[in-house]
Amino acid sequence: MTYTSTVTQKGQITLPKSARNKLNIKIRQKVTIEVEKDHIKISPTSDILTIAGFLKTKVKRPYNILNARESFEKGYSRA
């Protein structure tokens, strides 16, 4: 498929929504840009921030620092 976009004064282009949907590119996701002799290739990429929050913990965390300290002291024995 071919898409057309205009280069702005700042050298930016907009990826058409249909192209983003087809490649599953989300807002603020990083892309790889490869420059060849006569064309540019744009591909979606993944980094650690892209998958942040993917794995959720089932452990309930204390709501404040005092609860966290109490919880730590209950489970910690001094030798």
Sequence and secondary structure as in RCSB ss.txt:
>XXXX:A:sequence
MTYTSTVTQKGQITLPKSARNKLNIKIRQKVTIEVEKDHIKISPTSDILTIAGFLKTKVKRPYNILNARESFEKG
YSRA
>XXXX:A:secstr
        TTS     HHHHHHHT  TT  EEEEE SS EEEEE   TTTTTTSS   S   SSHHHHHHHHHHH
    
